[in-house]
């Protein structure tokens, strides 16, 4: 893995949210996509 480029192992199509989203909605997204984290981004 040390010989690979980041682009070869990175996640694409990342599911994100904003800080003003309802916690219940965020939890539903975690369950829907079977993911354990949801990056918070601001434009």
mmCIF file of the N, C-alpha and C atoms, coordinates in Angstrom:
data_MODEL
# 
_entry.id   MODEL 
# 
loop_
_atom_site.group_PDB 
_atom_site.id 
_atom_site.type_symbol 
_atom_site.label_atom_id 
_atom_site.label_alt_id 
_atom_site.label_comp_id 
_atom_site.label_asym_id 
_atom_site.label_entity_id 
_atom_site.label_seq_id 
_atom_site.pdbx_PDB_ins_code 
_atom_site.Cartn_x 
_atom_site.Cartn_y 
_atom_site.Cartn_z 
_atom_site.occupancy 
_atom_site.B_iso_or_equiv 
_atom_site.pdbx_formal_charge 
_atom_site.auth_seq_id 
_atom_site.auth_comp_id 
_atom_site.auth_asym_id 
_atom_site.auth_atom_id 
_atom_site.pdbx_PDB_model_num 
ATOM 1   N N  . UNK A 1 1  ? 0.810   -1.188 0.000  1.00 0.00 ? 1  UNK A N  1 
ATOM 2   C CA . UNK A 1 1  ? 0.000   0.000  0.000  1.00 0.00 ? 1  UNK A CA 1 
ATOM 3   C C  . UNK A 1 1  ? 0.860   1.261  0.000  1.00 0.00 ? 1  UNK A C  1 
ATOM 4   N N  . UNK A 1 2  ? 2.039   1.209  0.519  1.00 0.00 ? 2  UNK A N  1 
ATOM 5   C CA . UNK A 1 2  ? 2.902   2.382  0.576  1.00 0.00 ? 2  UNK A CA 1 
ATOM 6   C C  . UNK A 1 2  ? 3.333   2.863  -0.802 1.00 0.00 ? 2  UNK A C  1 
ATOM 7   N N  . UNK A 1 3  ? 3.244   1.987  -1.791 1.00 0.00 ? 3  UNK A N  1 
ATOM 8   C CA . UNK A 1 3  ? 3.640   2.363  -3.145 1.00 0.00 ? 3  UNK A CA 1 
ATOM 9   C C  . UNK A 1 3  ? 2.485   2.919  -3.969 1.00 0.00 ? 3  UNK A C  1 
ATOM 10  N N  . UNK A 1 4  ? 1.289   2.967  -3.385 1.00 0.00 ? 4  UNK A N  1 
ATOM 11  C CA . UNK A 1 4  ? 0.123   3.445  -4.117 1.00 0.00 ? 4  UNK A CA 1 
ATOM 12  C C  . UNK A 1 4  ? -0.058  4.945  -3.948 1.00 0.00 ? 4  UNK A C  1 
ATOM 13  N N  . UNK A 1 5  ? -0.719  5.536  -4.905 1.00 0.00 ? 5  UNK A N  1 
ATOM 14  C CA . UNK A 1 5  ? -1.094  6.946  -4.841 1.00 0.00 ? 5  UNK A CA 1 
ATOM 15  C C  . UNK A 1 5  ? -2.401  7.056  -4.052 1.00 0.00 ? 5  UNK A C  1 
ATOM 16  N N  . UNK A 1 6  ? -2.593  8.184  -3.404 1.00 0.00 ? 6  UNK A N  1 
ATOM 17  C CA . UNK A 1 6  ? -3.815  8.407  -2.629 1.00 0.00 ? 6  UNK A CA 1 
ATOM 18  C C  . UNK A 1 6  ? -5.053  8.198  -3.498 1.00 0.00 ? 6  UNK A C  1 
ATOM 19  N N  . UNK A 1 7  ? -5.011  8.684  -4.722 1.00 0.00 ? 7  UNK A N  1 
ATOM 20  C CA . UNK A 1 7  ? -6.173  8.564  -5.600 1.00 0.00 ? 7  UNK A CA 1 
ATOM 21  C C  . UNK A 1 7  ? -6.548  7.114  -5.896 1.00 0.00 ? 7  UNK A C  1 
ATOM 22  N N  . UNK A 1 8  ? -5.621  6.187  -5.701 1.00 0.00 ? 8  UNK A N  1 
ATOM 23  C CA . UNK A 1 8  ? -5.902  4.778  -5.943 1.00 0.00 ? 8  UNK A CA 1 
ATOM 24  C C  . UNK A 1 8  ? -6.671  4.129  -4.791 1.00 0.00 ? 8  UNK A C  1 
ATOM 25  N N  . UNK A 1 9  ? -6.633  4.713  -3.615 1.00 0.00 ? 9  UNK A N  1 
ATOM 26  C CA . UNK A 1 9  ? -7.291  4.102  -2.461 1.00 0.00 ? 9  UNK A CA 1 
ATOM 27  C C  . UNK A 1 9  ? -8.329  5.006  -1.788 1.00 0.00 ? 9  UNK A C  1 
ATOM 28  N N  . UNK A 1 10 ? -8.448  6.245  -2.247 1.00 0.00 ? 10 UNK A N  1 
ATOM 29  C CA . UNK A 1 10 ? -9.363  7.185  -1.601 1.00 0.00 ? 10 UNK A CA 1 
ATOM 30  C C  . UNK A 1 10 ? -10.816 6.841  -1.913 1.00 0.00 ? 10 UNK A C  1 
ATOM 31  N N  . UNK A 1 11 ? -11.685 7.318  -1.062 1.00 0.00 ? 11 UNK A N  1 
ATOM 32  C CA . UNK A 1 11 ? -13.111 7.160  -1.268 1.00 0.00 ? 11 UNK A CA 1 
ATOM 33  C C  . UNK A 1 11 ? -13.604 8.262  -2.191 1.00 0.00 ? 11 UNK A C  1 
ATOM 34  N N  . UNK A 1 12 ? -14.361 7.869  -3.187 1.00 0.00 ? 12 UNK A N  1 
ATOM 35  C CA . UNK A 1 12 ? -14.994 8.852  -4.060 1.00 0.00 ? 12 UNK A CA 1 
ATOM 36  C C  . UNK A 1 12 ? -16.483 8.863  -3.729 1.00 0.00 ? 12 UNK A C  1 
ATOM 37  N N  . UNK A 1 13 ? -17.204 9.831  -4.193 1.00 0.00 ? 13 UNK A N  1 
ATOM 38  C CA . UNK A 1 13 ? -18.640 9.943  -3.904 1.00 0.00 ? 13 UNK A CA 1 
ATOM 39  C C  . UNK A 1 13 ? -18.906 9.914  -2.398 1.00 0.00 ? 13 UNK A C  1 
ATOM 40  N N  . UNK A 1 14 ? -18.215 10.755 -1.666 1.00 0.00 ? 14 UNK A N  1 
ATOM 41  C CA . UNK A 1 14 ? -18.345 10.817 -0.217 1.00 0.00 ? 14 UNK A CA 1 
ATOM 42  C C  . UNK A 1 14 ? -19.695 11.419 0.159  1.00 0.00 ? 14 UNK A C  1 
ATOM 43  N N  . UNK A 1 15 ? -20.375 10.778 1.092  1.00 0.00 ? 15 UNK A N  1 
ATOM 44  C CA . UNK A 1 15 ? -21.633 11.291 1.622  1.00 0.00 ? 15 UNK A CA 1 
ATOM 45  C C  . UNK A 1 15 ? -21.281 12.298 2.712  1.00 0.00 ? 15 UNK A C  1 
ATOM 46  N N  . UNK A 1 16 ? -21.767 13.527 2.582  1.00 0.00 ? 16 UNK A N  1 
ATOM 47  C CA . UNK A 1 16 ? -21.443 14.582 3.542  1.00 0.00 ? 16 UNK A CA 1 
ATOM 48  C C  . UNK A 1 16 ? -22.720 15.238 4.052  1.00 0.00 ? 16 UNK A C  1 
ATOM 49  N N  . UNK A 1 17 ? -22.564 16.101 5.034  1.00 0.00 ? 17 UNK A N  1 
ATOM 50  C CA . UNK A 1 17 ? -23.676 16.888 5.563  1.00 0.00 ? 17 UNK A CA 1 
ATOM 51  C C  . UNK A 1 17 ? -23.173 18.267 5.949  1.00 0.00 ? 17 UNK A C  1 
ATOM 52  N N  . UNK A 1 18 ? -24.089 19.123 6.370  1.00 0.00 ? 18 UNK A N  1 
ATOM 53  C CA . UNK A 1 18 ? -23.724 20.438 6.878  1.00 0.00 ? 18 UNK A CA 1 
ATOM 54  C C  . UNK A 1 18 ? -24.036 20.486 8.367  1.00 0.00 ? 18 UNK A C  1 
ATOM 55  N N  . UNK A 1 19 ? -23.516 21.473 9.053  1.00 0.00 ? 19 UNK A N  1 
ATOM 56  C CA . UNK A 1 19 ? -23.667 21.541 10.507 1.00 0.00 ? 19 UNK A CA 1 
ATOM 57  C C  . UNK A 1 19 ? -25.085 21.875 10.955 1.00 0.00 ? 19 UNK A C  1 
ATOM 58  N N  . UNK A 1 20 ? -25.915 22.376 10.067 1.00 0.00 ? 20 UNK A N  1 
ATOM 59  C CA . UNK A 1 20 ? -27.279 22.738 10.456 1.00 0.00 ? 20 UNK A CA 1 
ATOM 60  C C  . UNK A 1 20 ? -28.302 21.624 10.236 1.00 0.00 ? 20 UNK A C  1 
ATOM 61  N N  . UNK A 1 21 ? -27.845 20.442 9.875  1.00 0.00 ? 21 UNK A N  1 
ATOM 62  C CA . UNK A 1 21 ? -28.743 19.315 9.619  1.00 0.00 ? 21 UNK A CA 1 
ATOM 63  C C  . UNK A 1 21 ? -29.244 18.725 10.934 1.00 0.00 ? 21 UNK A C  1 
ATOM 64  N N  . UNK A 1 22 ? -30.445 18.206 10.943 1.00 0.00 ? 22 UNK A N  1 
ATOM 65  C CA . UNK A 1 22 ? -31.040 17.561 12.106 1.00 0.00 ? 22 UNK A CA 1 
ATOM 66  C C  . UNK A 1 22 ? -30.286 16.257 12.410 1.00 0.00 ? 22 UNK A C  1 
ATOM 67  N N  . UNK A 1 23 ? -30.032 16.000 13.676 1.00 0.00 ? 23 UNK A N  1 
ATOM 68  C CA . UNK A 1 23 ? -29.278 14.805 14.083 1.00 0.00 ? 23 UNK A CA 1 
ATOM 69  C C  . UNK A 1 23 ? -29.989 13.533 13.630 1.00 0.00 ? 23 UNK A C  1 
ATOM 70  N N  . UNK A 1 24 ? -31.301 13.512 13.701 1.00 0.00 ? 24 UNK A N  1 
ATOM 71  C CA . UNK A 1 24 ? -32.057 12.330 13.276 1.00 0.00 ? 24 UNK A CA 1 
ATOM 72  C C  . UNK A 1 24 ? -31.834 12.072 11.787 1.00 0.00 ? 24 UNK A C  1 
ATOM 73  N N  . UNK A 1 25 ? -31.845 13.123 10.988 1.00 0.00 ? 25 UNK A N  1 
ATOM 74  C CA . UNK A 1 25 ? -31.600 12.979 9.552  1.00 0.00 ? 25 UNK A CA 1 
ATOM 75  C C  . UNK A 1 25 ? -30.191 12.433 9.302  1.00 0.00 ? 25 UNK A C  1 
ATOM 76  N N  . UNK A 1 26 ? -29.221 12.945 10.033 1.00 0.00 ? 26 UNK A N  1 
ATOM 77  C CA . UNK A 1 26 ? -27.844 12.466 9.880  1.00 0.00 ? 26 UNK A CA 1 
ATOM 78  C C  . UNK A 1 26 ? -27.760 10.985 10.237 1.00 0.00 ? 26 UNK A C  1 
ATOM 79  N N  . UNK A 1 27 ? -28.415 10.597 11.323 1.00 0.00 ? 27 UNK A N  1 
ATOM 80  C CA . UNK A 1 27 ? -28.420 9.189  11.730 1.00 0.00 ? 27 UNK A CA 1 
ATOM 81  C C  . UNK A 1 27 ? -29.062 8.313  10.653 1.00 0.00 ? 27 UNK A C  1 
ATOM 82  N N  . UNK A 1 28 ? -30.146 8.785  10.070 1.00 0.00 ? 28 UNK A N  1 
ATOM 83  C CA . UNK A 1 28 ? -30.805 8.037  8.999  1.00 0.00 ? 28 UNK A CA 1 
ATOM 84  C C  . UNK A 1 28 ? -29.873 7.840  7.809  1.00 0.00 ? 28 UNK A C  1 
ATOM 85  N N  . UNK A 1 29 ? -29.076 8.851  7.486  1.00 0.00 ? 29 UNK A N  1 
ATOM 86  C CA . UNK A 1 29 ? -28.111 8.723  6.386  1.00 0.00 ? 29 UNK A CA 1 
ATOM 87  C C  . UNK A 1 29 ? -27.043 7.676  6.715  1.00 0.00 ? 29 UNK A C  1 
ATOM 88  N N  . UNK A 1 30 ? -26.589 7.665  7.963  1.00 0.00 ? 30 UNK A N  1 
ATOM 89  C CA . UNK A 1 30 ? -25.614 6.653  8.382  1.00 0.00 ? 30 UNK A CA 1 
ATOM 90  C C  . UNK A 1 30 ? -26.182 5.254  8.170  1.00 0.00 ? 30 UNK A C  1 
ATOM 91  N N  . UNK A 1 31 ? -27.422 5.047  8.561  1.00 0.00 ? 31 UNK A N  1 
ATOM 92  C CA . UNK A 1 31 ? -28.058 3.740  8.414  1.00 0.00 ? 31 UNK A CA 1 
ATOM 93  C C  . UNK A 1 31 ? -28.332 3.416  6.943  1.00 0.00 ? 31 UNK A C  1 
ATOM 94  N N  . UNK A 1 32 ? -28.816 4.387  6.199  1.00 0.00 ? 32 UNK A N  1 
ATOM 95  C CA . UNK A 1 32 ? -29.156 4.179  4.793  1.00 0.00 ? 32 UNK A CA 1 
ATOM 96  C C  . UNK A 1 32 ? -27.953 3.741  3.969  1.00 0.00 ? 32 UNK A C  1 
ATOM 97  N N  . UNK A 1 33 ? -26.835 4.393  4.174  1.00 0.00 ? 33 UNK A N  1 
ATOM 98  C CA . UNK A 1 33 ? -25.640 4.108  3.385  1.00 0.00 ? 33 UNK A CA 1 
ATOM 99  C C  . UNK A 1 33 ? -24.688 3.126  4.058  1.00 0.00 ? 33 UNK A C  1 
ATOM 100 N N  . UNK A 1 34 ? -25.088 2.638  5.262  1.00 0.00 ? 34 UNK A N  1 
ATOM 101 C CA . UNK A 1 34 ? -24.264 1.676  6.009  1.00 0.00 ? 34 UNK A CA 1 
ATOM 102 C C  . UNK A 1 34 ? -22.841 2.203  6.193  1.00 0.00 ? 34 UNK A C  1 
ATOM 103 N N  . UNK A 1 35 ? -22.762 3.451  6.689  1.00 0.00 ? 35 UNK A N  1 
ATOM 104 C CA . UNK A 1 35 ? -21.479 4.095  6.937  1.00 0.00 ? 35 UNK A CA 1 
ATOM 105 C C  . UNK A 1 35 ? -21.365 4.442  8.415  1.00 0.00 ? 35 UNK A C  1 
ATOM 106 N N  . UNK A 1 36 ? -20.152 4.663  8.880  1.00 0.00 ? 36 UNK A N  1 
ATOM 107 C CA . UNK A 1 36 ? -19.941 4.934  10.307 1.00 0.00 ? 36 UNK A CA 1 
ATOM 108 C C  . UNK A 1 36 ? -19.549 6.376  10.595 1.00 0.00 ? 36 UNK A C  1 
ATOM 109 N N  . UNK A 1 37 ? -19.387 7.169  9.557  1.00 0.00 ? 37 UNK A N  1 
ATOM 110 C CA . UNK A 1 37 ? -19.068 8.581  9.772  1.00 0.00 ? 37 UNK A CA 1 
ATOM 111 C C  . UNK A 1 37 ? -19.675 9.407  8.647  1.00 0.00 ? 37 UNK A C  1 
ATOM 112 N N  . UNK A 1 38 ? -19.914 10.653 8.967  1.00 0.00 ? 38 UNK A N  1 
ATOM 113 C CA . UNK A 1 38 ? -20.549 11.561 8.025  1.00 0.00 ? 38 UNK A CA 1 
ATOM 114 C C  . UNK A 1 38 ? -19.820 12.897 8.112  1.00 0.00 ? 38 UNK A C  1 
ATOM 115 N N  . UNK A 1 39 ? -18.880 13.150 7.209  1.00 0.00 ? 39 UNK A N  1 
ATOM 116 C CA . UNK A 1 39 ? -18.117 14.397 7.263  1.00 0.00 ? 39 UNK A CA 1 
ATOM 117 C C  . UNK A 1 39 ? -19.024 15.631 7.178  1.00 0.00 ? 39 UNK A C  1 
ATOM 118 N N  . UNK A 1 40 ? -18.737 16.601 8.016  1.00 0.00 ? 40 UNK A N  1 
ATOM 119 C CA . UNK A 1 40 ? -19.475 17.864 8.019  1.00 0.00 ? 40 UNK A CA 1 
ATOM 120 C C  . UNK A 1 40 ? -18.671 18.878 7.215  1.00 0.00 ? 40 UNK A C  1 
ATOM 121 N N  . UNK A 1 41 ? -19.313 19.447 6.200  1.00 0.00 ? 41 UNK A N  1 
ATOM 122 C CA . UNK A 1 41 ? -18.638 20.416 5.340  1.00 0.00 ? 41 UNK A CA 1 
ATOM 123 C C  . UNK A 1 41 ? -19.437 21.704 5.290  1.00 0.00 ? 41 UNK A C  1 
ATOM 124 N N  . UNK A 1 42 ? -18.753 22.797 5.050  1.00 0.00 ? 42 UNK A N  1 
ATOM 125 C CA . UNK A 1 42 ? -19.380 24.103 4.877  1.00 0.00 ? 42 UNK A CA 1 
ATOM 126 C C  . UNK A 1 42 ? -18.878 24.693 3.569  1.00 0.00 ? 42 UNK A C  1 
ATOM 127 N N  . UNK A 1 43 ? -19.774 25.294 2.809  1.00 0.00 ? 43 UNK A N  1 
ATOM 128 C CA . UNK A 1 43 ? -19.381 25.922 1.539  1.00 0.00 ? 43 UNK A CA 1 
ATOM 129 C C  . UNK A 1 43 ? -18.800 27.285 1.771  1.00 0.00 ? 43 UNK A C  1 
# 
